[in-house]
Amino acid sequence: MADEQRGFPATEQQRDEAARRDTGTPQHETPLEHWRRDVYDPAIKRAGERDDPFTTSSGMTVAPLYSPDTPEPEIGFPGEYPYTRGVQPTMYRSKLWTMRQYAGYATAEESNARYRYLLESGTTGLSVAFDLPTQMGYDPDHPLAEGEVGKVGVSIASIEDMERLFDGIPLERVSTSMTINATAAILLALYIAVGRKQGVDQKKLAGTIQNDILKEYIARGTYIFPPRPSMRIITDIFRYCADEVPRWNTISISGYHIREAGSTAAQEVGFTLANGIAYVQAAIDAGLPVDKFAPQLSFFFNGHNNLFEEVAKFRAARRMWAHIMRERFGANDPRSLLLRFHTQTAGSTLTAQQPDNNIVRTAYQALAAVLGGTQSLHTNAKDEALALPTPETALLALRTQQVLAYETGVTDTIDPLAGSYYVEALTDDVEQRAWGYIHKIDELGGSVRAIELGYIQREIEEAAYRYQREVEEQRRIVVGVNRFQMQETSRPAVLKVDPALELLQRQRVADLRARRDNAVTGAALATLSDAARGTANLMPPIIAAVEARATLGEIADALRAVFGEQGAMQRG
């Protein structure tokens, strides 16, 4: 291999031999040698390497990194600013990404059984899907919850439901992600309360709440309160967790749903990072030092079909966030600069026609996420265009990740596509286009104002319309949909939620209200209302309310009474 493009010695023995041959002084080191000595080797001593030969099937040794001795500054090295090549110096050489399969339906018991099944099958993190009433702050016996209880996720109305959900799952040993936004503070409080009942120090709890209300206004619609009080709740969570739950990711700033609504890759990056800027600014305006809360921020992106563009998207987003945090917000802690992200493969690309094709789509999308350096990954099941996954299809989706991790060799070296003329050009192009959106949003007054004016929504709608026209005119091919169709005589078996489970959940809420000390519950809710009218942090009274057996709907109603509800977003 040419001197200007090589991997450094891959084994400890080879590195020691290279060090003995190195007679130059430190100032004569190349940047690659300096990175190896001062960044990579110390990281390996701390984290070790996976039990893996790191060789090809032909027995050729795979070096941890392939790079010019002096790379372009905006490409750099893994674990170093601007983090284009990865947030950790060792990436998957030390530890694979978290295989976090998103699951949840019906009652807490049904979902608990699915979690145990996935953990036994090798998943390495939990990801909880909640039903629409839980997401919107309604108990299962509320009139607006009728017909929706347990349908697209698990129904959680109280601390008792949360205990059932994690029965037999030790919270000090698992990392849990919860896809919840408007009621994120309540679900986090429930999780903390269950951890306390298990005897777990909340400082040891690890996981993520999505907690991204701006993308709900943009693309999804499960908001409750107006933007201002919603942002207050989010910054209260930032402050509380920085002190009390330091291992918790307080927000997962989501581009996933923006992409699912029809955005381009560049829009996904631009709009997501603009929302991130809004959250950081809101926290700073609330008096939080940036380096106190920024290390607990995380992101959530879509893994879409165009493999190279997706890899470039992840690399560009990482680089942009490092610049934003250092140059715009003056962050000094290196951890504040890191864009750590979860990826989910693209649900919007799944087709009801020829659903087995979805297995292939998902595998390529997962490959893009891994080549792009994701920290955790969910792979969709083949039947999700039809219904919730069955146990069999959920297992196949997990096995897709495991084959990728253990059989393909893509985890053996860091950022293997770096230096590709195409990938580097795409990375630069995605970044340039995404900056254009951020600058436009800044001109409009920030994300909240841009959302109120309908700018972001219109841009997404126009992109979605262009794509749909291209599909209809066969300028973009969707296999099995607008070309290569087949006459299908049968559909696969799909998961169906028993309607009787809704009646069970309603009865459980009624029983809880009959058994609890309603005076204690009422006092806790009154304390929460007083806190909402003032400026106190809302997390402690919310935790006290769930421990007093208040239901999710009652807590949300107490906040509704103070904050009001957000109607459909008005466009200027």
N, C-alpha and C positions, 0 to 999 in steps of 0.2 A: 504494500500500500504506500502511496506517496507520502513523503514526510509531512506535507502540509495538511494532510487529511488522514488522521490515524487514531486508533484507540490506544489508551495507555495500558500498561501491564495489568492483566486481569486478576492475577493471584497475588497473595501476600508474598510468596517467594519471589515472583517476578518483580514485584515492586521493591523488595529489599535489594535485589540485584541491581535494579535500575538506580536505586539511591546510592549504592556503592560506586557505580560508574559515574555518578554526577559529581564532578569536581568543581563546578562553578559555584559562585557565591549566590545567595538568594536573589540579588538584584539581576543576575543573569538568567534567572528562571523565565521560561515562557509563561504566559497566563494559564495555559493548560496545566503545566507542572505545578504552578502555584496553587491552582484550584484543587488539584489532586492532593497536595500535601496539607493545605490548610482547611479545606472544606470537606472533600470526599473521604479521605482517610479517617479524620476524627469522627465523621458520621458513621462510618463502618464500625469503628471501635465502640460507639454507643449503641448502635442498632443491630450490628451484625449483618450477615447476608442469609437469604433463604437457603435451605438445604436443597441445593440445585446444582447440577454440574456446570451450568452456563456454557454448554457446548451445543453445536448443531448436531443433526443426526449423522453427519459425516465425521464428527469428532473434532470439529474446529472450535477453538475457544472463542467465546463472545466477550469482548471487552465491555466494561460498564458504560463507556461513553465513546462515541466517535465524534471528533471535532477538529477543526483547524487549531493550530497552536494559539492563534490569536483570532477569535471569532469577532464578528461584527458586534459592537456594543449593545445593539438592540436585540441580539440573539443571546449572547453571553453563555453562561454555564448553569446547569441545574442547581437550584438552591441559592442562587445569587441574583441580585437585582439586574434586570427587570423581570426575572422569573419566566421568560418566554419558554424555557425548556423544562420547567417543572418547579414546584414549590419545595421539594425536598432534594437534597444532594444525591440520594441513592434511589429515589422513586421505588419501582417495584423490585429492585434487586434485594431490598431488605424486607419489604412487606407488600403484599398484594393489596389492591383496592378492597374496600369493604363491599361484600356482595349482599346488598340490602334489598331484598325483594318486598315490594309494596303489596300489602295484603290487609284485608279486613272486610267483613260482611256479617250481616245478621246480628246475633247477640255476641256478647263478650266471650261466652264459652265456645261458640263456633270459631271465632277468630283466634282464640287462645290455642285451640286444637290445630289450626292452620300454622300458627307461629311455631308450635312445637314440631310439627311435621317438617317445616322448612329448616329449623335449627338442626334437627336430626339429619337432614339431607345435606347439610354443609353450608347453609347461609351464615354469614358472619355478622349480620346486623338486622334489627327489626325496623320495619317501616309501616306505620299504621295509617290505614285509610278509614276515614270517618264518613258516616252517612250525611245526607244533606241537612236533616234537622240539627244534628250536632254541629255542623259547620255554621249554621245560621242562628244558633242560640235558642233552639226550641226543644222542649222536652218531648218524648214520644207521644204524650197524650194531648199535645197542642193540636188544634184543628188543622193548622198548616202543615203538620207532620204526617197527616194521614196519607197512606200509600207509599211513603218514602222511608219508613223506618227500616234500617238495615239493608237497604237496597244497593247503594253504591259504596257502602263502607259499614263499619261497625257502629252500632248505636251506643252512645255513652252519655248517661244522664246524671251520674252520681259517683261518689267515691266507691260505692259498692260495685258498680259496673267496672270501674277501673281496676279494682282488686281482682275481679273475675278475669279481666283481660290479661293480667300479668300473673295469674295464679301459677305457681311453680316455676316462674322465670325470675331468677335473682337479678334485680336491677343494678346491683353493683358490678355485675359481670357482663352486661350487654349494653350495647349502644342502640338507642331507640330514636328513630326519626318519626315525627308526627306531622302529617300533611294537614295543617290546620292554620287558619288565618284570623278571621274576625274573632273567634273564641280561643285563640292561642293561649292567652294568659290563663284562662280557666283550665284548659287541658294540661298546661304545664303545672299549675297548682295541684291538679288531681294527681299528676305523676309524682310530684314532690311529696304529697301526702301519703301516697301508697308506698313510696320509698321509706318514709319515716316509719310506717307501720311494719315494714320489713326489717327495720333497724338499720337502714342504710344512711350513712352520713350524706346529706345532700351535696356536699362538696365533692363527692365521688360519683355523682350521677353524671352520665355522659349521653349526649344525644343532640337532637336538633328539633326546633319547631320552625315550621315554614314562616309564619308570622309576617307575611309580605302582603300588606293590604293594598298597596298601590297597584300591583298587577291584578288584583281583584276588580278594581275600578276599570282597569284597562281591558281585561280579556276574559274574566271568569264570572264575576257577579256575586260571589258569596261574601258580600260586605254587610255590616250591620250599621255601624255608626258613621257620622260624617268624617271627612279626612282629618280635621284638627284633633278631636279627641282620640281618633284611631292612632295618630302619630304619638300622642301622649302615652297611650297604653304601651306602644312599642318601646319608647324610650324608657318608660318605667321598668319594662322587662330587661332592657340593656343594663340599667343601673343595678337592679336587684341581682341579676345573675353574675355581674362582674364581681360583686362582693360575696354572694352566697352560693352560687352554683357555677363555679369558674370553669368547669369542663363542658358546660352546655353551650352549644351554638345557638345564639339568641334569635337568629333570623336566617332564613335561606332565601336570599333574594333571587327571585325566580324569573328566568327567561323561558322556562319550559312552556308555560301556558301562553305566553306571548307568541311563541313559535307554533303552538297547537292552534292558535287563533288565525294563523296564516301569514305570519311575518316572514321576512327573509332572514338569513343567518346574520347579516350585518345589522338589521333592525333588532334582532334578538339581543345582540351584544350591546348596541347603543342604548336601547330603551332600558335594559336591565341595569346597566352601569349608571344610567341617569337616575334610576330609582335608588340605587345604592348611594349615590351622591346625596339624594334627598334625605335618606335615613341618617347618614353620617352627619349632615348639617343639622338635622333636627336634634340629634343627641348632643352635639356641641352647643347648640342654642339652649338646650336644657341644662347646660353646665357640666357636662361630662367631658373630661379630657380624652382626646381621641385615642391615645394608647391604652386607656383603661377598658374601652369596650370593643375597639376594632379587631383585636385578635379573636373575638368570638363571633365575628360575622362569617357567613358562608354563602354559597351561591348554588343555584340549581339550574342546569341547562338541559336542553333537548339534544338527543342523539339522532340526527336525521339521516337522509339517504345518501347525500353527496359526500362520499367518504373523505376526500381530500379537503373540501371546503369545511367540513366539520372539524377535522384536525386543526386546520388553520384558525377556525373560529375560537377554539379553546386556547390556542397559543396566543392569539391576539388579545383575548379578554384578560388573560393573566398579565400580560405586559401593560395593558392600559390601566388596570386597577392599581398596579404598583406605582405607575406615574401619578395617578389621581391621588392616592393616599399620601405619597411623599411630597408632591409638588403643590397640590391644591390644599391639602389639609395639614401638612407639616408633620406627619407621623414620623416618629423616630424609632419605635420598636420594629425590628424587621418582621415580626409576626403580624403587625398591622398592615403590611404591604401584600400579604399573601392572599391570592384569590384561590381559596379551597372550594371545590365544587363537587356536587353529586350530579350524576347524569341518569336520565331515564330515556330509554329508546322511544321513538316517536309513535305515540298512539294514533295520531292522525294519519299515519301512512299505512296502518293496518287495514286490510280489506275483508269484507264478508265473503267476497268471491275467492274461491281457491285458498282457504285460510292457511293451508300448509305453506304457501308462499311467504306467510308472515314469519315463519321460522328463519328463513333465509334473510329477509329484510332485517330482522332483529339482530341476527349474528353480525351483519356488516355494520349496523349502527353501533353495536357494542364494541366492535373492533375500532371504529373511529374514536369512541370515547377513551378507550385504553391508549391508543396511539397518541391521543391528545392530552393524556396525563390526568384523568379523573381520579378523585379520591374515593368515590363510592359509585355504585352502579346498580340500577334496576333494569332487568330485561323483561319486556312485555311478553305475555303468553300469546300463542297463535290465535286463540279464540276471543280475544278481547274486543274485536269489532262486533261480536255477537252477544257477549255476556261477560260476567266475572269469570276469572279462570277457574277451571276445575283443578283438583289436586294433581292430576296427571299433567296437565299443560303447565301448571305453575312449576312443577318439578323439571319439566323439559326446559323451561326458560332459565331456571337456575343452572341446569347442566350446560346450557349454552355458555354461561359465564365461566364455568369450571373448565370446559374444554379450551376456551380461549386462554385462560390463565395457565393451565398446566400442560397443554399439548402443542401450542402454536409457536412458542418461542418469542412472542412479541414482548414479553416482560423481561427478557434477558439483558437488554441494553436500554439506556435512557433516551427518550425522544428520538427514535430511530429514523424518522423522516426529516429531521433537521438537516439543513443544507441542500435539500432538494430545491432546484430552481423554482419548480412549480409551487411547492408548499410554502416556501419563503415569500414568493410573490403573492400568493393567496393570503397569507398572514398579513402582509402589509396592506393589501387591498381591503380586507375585512376591517382592519383597524382604521384605515382612512375613512371608509364609509361610516363606521360606527361613530368616529369623532364628529363627523358632520351632523349626525342626529343629536349628539350631546350638545354641540354648540348651538343648534337650533333651539333645543329645549332650554338651554341657559338664556337665550335671547327672549324666550317667552315667559321667563320667570321661574323656571324649575319644573320638576315633574308634576307636582300637584296642579300647578296652573296649566301646564300643557295638557293634562288629563281633563281639567275642567273645560278647556277650550275645544276638546275633542281632537287635538292634533295627532296624538299617538294612535288613538283608535282609527282615525281616518287613514293614516299611513298603513296600518295593518290591514284594514279592509281593502284598500286598493291593491296591496300585494297579494292578498288572498284571491281577489277577483282576477288579477292577471294570471295567477297560477291555474285557477279553475278553467279559464278560457283556453290556456295552453293544453290542458288535459282534454277538454272537449274537442279541440281542433287537432288532437293527436300530435301536437308539437312536443309534448311530454308524454312518455309512455308509462302507463301503470299496468304491469303485467297481470293479466286476468281480468282487467277492468275495461280498458279501451283498446287492448290488443291481446291476442292469444287467449280469447275467451273459450270456455268450455261449457257444455250443457251439464249442469250439476243436478243430480237426482236425489241427493241426500245432504243433510246438514249434520255436523258433529253434535254429540250430546253436549248440552250446556248446563251450567250451574243455575239453579233456580232457588230463590230464597222463599222459604215457607211463609205464607202470609200470617200464619198463626203466631209467628215470632213477634209480630207487632203487638198483638194482644198481650203477650207475655211481658213485653217491655212496658206497656201501659200499666199493667197490674203491678209490676215491680215499683214503679214510681209512686203509685197510690199507696202501696204497702209501706214504702219508706216514709212518706209523709205522715202516715198513721203511727209509726213506731218511734220516730225521732222526738226529741224535746223541741217542740216548735217555738217555745219562748227563746231558747238558746239560738236556734236558727234565725229567728226574726231579728234578734239583737245583732247577730253577725251581719245580716244583710243591711241593717240600718247603719252599722259602722261603715260598711262598704259605700253606701250611698253618701254618707258624710265625707268620706275620703274623695269620692268622685267630684263632689261639689267644691272641694278645696284643691290643694296642690300636693298632698301626701302621695307617696308611692303606692300604687294600687295592688301590687303583688301581695304584701302581707295580709291585707284584709280579704283578698280573694282566697288565699290559702286558708285563712281562718274560717271563711264561709264554707268551703268544701269540707273541711274537717268537722264543721257543725252540721253536716248532712244537707246543706243547701244543694239544690239541683242546678245543673248547668243552665236551664231555662230561667230559673229564679235569679241567678246571678246576672245573666244577660239582661233580664228585665229590670233589675235594679240599676244597671248602667244605662239602659235605654231611657229610663225615667229622667236621668240627669242629662245625658248626651244627645238624646233624640235619635232618630233613624235617618239614614241617607236614602233619599229617593233615587230614581234613575239619574245618572250623571247628566247634567245639563251641558249642552254644547254652545259655545259662543259663535 
